[in-house]
Amino acid sequence: MAAETDTTRRLQTMPGVGPIVARAVEAFAPAMASFRRGRDFAAWLGLVPRQHSGGKERPERVSKAGQADIRQLLIIGAMSRLSRLGRRSITEGSWLDRMLARKPKMLVAIALANKMARAIRAMLTKGEDYSDPALIAAA
């Protein structure tokens, strides 16, 4: 069923997004035009830090408010990218490689899920397939 619609086929071009994640985004997420930017979609999923600092900006833990199903599936997809088999596709010196060198694996997975959510919103609003930023920068 995931190969039938253009939206799910497009989402599956992103590493870490499979048929289940693509169908969940298509089924449960509202129209991407309702979000002004990718951060708003990530906040709707609960993948951005909470803000309780008053005047000074001090990001805290991830809020976990919002659509739990899609958030959990994106984190699982991000963890699959960070697994032993998925690490082969990570280019040396990239943002993800540098984060893995200095941060715990679960924190990197949540940060990657945040980036994936932002990219999903961009892909669906522009109607384009996924293009790897590391390959674009290298070219």
HUDA-V202688 format. One record per pair of residues at least 4 apart in sequence whose C-alpha atoms are under 8 Angstrom apart, sorted by the first residue. I is the first residue (numbers start at 1). J is the second residue. Records with the same first field share a line. If there is no record, write none. Layout:
I = J, J
This chain:
1 = 5
2 = 8, 9, 19, 20, 22, 23
3 = 8, 9, 19
4 = 8, 9
5 = 9
6 = 10
7 = 11, 22, 26, 124
8 = 12, 19, 22, 23, 26
9 = 13, 22
10 = 14, 123, 128, 129, 130
11 = 17, 18, 22, 120, 123, 129, 130
12 = 17, 18, 19, 22
13 = 17, 129, 130
14 = 129, 130, 131
15 = 81
16 = 74, 77, 78, 80, 81
17 = 21, 22, 74, 77
18 = 22, 77
19 = 23
20 = 24
21 = 25, 70, 73, 74
22 = 26
23 = 27
24 = 28, 29, 69, 70
25 = 29, 70
28 = 70
30 = 34
31 = 35
32 = 41, 121, 124, 125
33 = 125
35 = 40, 41
36 = 40
37 = 41, 118, 121
38 = 42, 117, 118, 119, 121, 122
39 = 43, 48, 118
40 = 44
41 = 45, 117, 118, 121
42 = 46, 47, 48, 114, 117, 118
43 = 47, 48, 65, 66
44 = 65, 66, 67
45 = 64, 65, 66, 67, 68, 70, 71
46 = 62, 63, 64, 65, 66, 67, 68, 71
47 = 62, 63, 64, 71, 110, 111, 113, 114
48 = 62, 63, 114
49 = 59, 60, 61, 62, 63
50 = 59, 60, 61, 62, 63
51 = 57, 58, 59, 60
52 = 58, 60
53 = 57, 58, 59
64 = 68
67 = 71
68 = 72
69 = 73
70 = 74
71 = 75, 113
72 = 76
73 = 77
74 = 78, 113, 116, 117
75 = 79, 109, 110, 112, 113
76 = 80
77 = 81, 113
78 = 82, 109, 110, 112, 113
79 = 83, 106, 109
80 = 86
81 = 85, 86, 87
82 = 86, 87, 105, 109
83 = 87
84 = 88
86 = 90
90 = 94, 96, 97
91 = 97, 134
92 = 97
93 = 97, 98
94 = 98, 134
95 = 99
96 = 100, 108, 112
97 = 101
98 = 102
99 = 103, 108
100 = 104, 105, 108
103 = 107, 108
104 = 108
105 = 109
106 = 110
107 = 111
108 = 112
109 = 113
110 = 114
111 = 115
112 = 116
113 = 117
114 = 118
115 = 119
116 = 120
117 = 121
118 = 122
119 = 123, 130
120 = 124
121 = 125
122 = 126
123 = 127, 128, 129, 130
124 = 128
131 = 135, 136
132 = 136
133 = 137
134 = 138
135 = 139
